[in-house]
Amino acid sequence: EPEVTQTPSHQVTQMGQEVILRCVPISNHLYFYWYRQILGQKVEFLVSFYNNEISEKSEIFDDQFSVERPDGSNFTLKIRSTKLEDSAMYFCASSLVEGGYEQYFGPGTRLTVT
Amino acid sequence: GQQVMQIPQYQHVQEGEDFTTYCNSSTTLSNIQWYKQRPGGHPVFLIQLVKSGEVKKQKRLTFQFGEAKKNSSLHITATQTTDVGTYFCAGPGSGGSNYKLTFGKGTLLTVNP
């Protein structure tokens, strides 16, 4: 069964450093998403991406964040200057069709900012 | 903005007991989805409800969408230890945007064998 993959599984970085989280969505999917989940809390939407551009972003997704699909398979989330409060689990997801159909989540990258 | 409220936050049951989690939205939803997240895992899609009053079943799980499309519930009959996890409901984003999911806070289900 096809699945979304994410690397690395755990990233530790110092405050102020840049990090890039990588995702490989399911190959025939068209819509890509990033979510984050602070430990013990709900899953929060960050950004959606379709046709090589951002479709929607949340208030969390400020100028420190950016997304890119550099080739036909990878989808990345960059945080330019990490803060302590960026520590969370970051999930990538993809879907075949717009919104109201199931989103397939990757296993997540745990980001720890020290 | 759009909010999806979910209760209870925690539920501990004995194996074999039933379990229900409830989801309420401040606005009418075009659809609602349910996800399960095992401890240490990622959200896994369970089902989507679209029609007013819709009821869907998956083995011991029963999902309902309210007549007004503002509330939903997930009921598990005769819980098993494999049911342990957090159950989230999720609706479209504010303004009915289908480019995002707005998750409830989830209900953490623990099952005592």
Chai-1 contact restraints between the chains, C-beta under 6 A:
chainA,res_idxA,chainB,res_idxB,connection_type,confidence,min_distance_angstrom,max_distance_angstrom,comment,restraint_id
A,K42,B,F103,contact,1.0,0.0,6.0,A-B,restraint_1
A,K42,B,K105,contact,1.0,0.0,6.0,A-B,restraint_2
A,K42,B,G106,contact,1.0,0.0,6.0,A-B,restraint_3
A,V43,B,F103,contact,1.0,0.0,6.0,A-B,restraint_4
A,F45,B,K100,contact,1.0,0.0,6.0,A-B,restraint_5
A,S48,B,Y99,contact,1.0,0.0,6.0,A-B,restraint_6
A,S48,B,K100,contact,1.0,0.0,6.0,A-B,restraint_7
A,S55,B,Y99,contact,1.0,0.0,6.0,A-B,restraint_8
A,E56,B,S97,contact,1.0,0.0,6.0,A-B,restraint_9
A,E56,B,Y99,contact,1.0,0.0,6.0,A-B,restraint_10
A,E56,B,K100,contact,1.0,0.0,6.0,A-B,restraint_11
A,F91,B,H42,contact,1.0,0.0,6.0,A-B,restraint_12
A,E98,B,N98,contact,1.0,0.0,6.0,A-B,restraint_13
A,G99,B,P92,contact,1.0,0.0,6.0,A-B,restraint_14
A,G99,B,N98,contact,1.0,0.0,6.0,A-B,restraint_15
A,G99,B,Y99,contact,1.0,0.0,6.0,A-B,restraint_16
A,G100,B,N31,contact,1.0,0.0,6.0,A-B,restraint_17
A,G100,B,N98,contact,1.0,0.0,6.0,A-B,restraint_18
A,E102,B,F45,contact,1.0,0.0,6.0,A-B,restraint_19
A,F105,B,H42,contact,1.0,0.0,6.0,A-B,restraint_20
A,F105,B,P43,contact,1.0,0.0,6.0,A-B,restraint_21
A,P107,B,H42,contact,1.0,0.0,6.0,A-B,restraint_22
A,G108,B,H42,contact,1.0,0.0,6.0,A-B,restraint_23
